[in-house]
């Protein structure tokens, strides 16, 4: 871990520190939620239930897009995650029907 930063001296720096801490906490929750929905999609793909997989994918896309619009993750990162999940779900559904 990094060493503790020296105590801030001016009010604007102290406020900035408080804001950064709040945002960090909020963003950590959103990033964790993204990881959880991605795991849900992967579990649904492994379970080979098409309806459950589609529902999990929709929820994941919504969560990832929301995080992107809030600025928690970059829009290209969100697009890449959505694309890879969609590709995985599509491949799994083709394997089930074939």
Helices and strands as residue ranges (DSSP letters): H 11-47, H 50-70, H 75-97
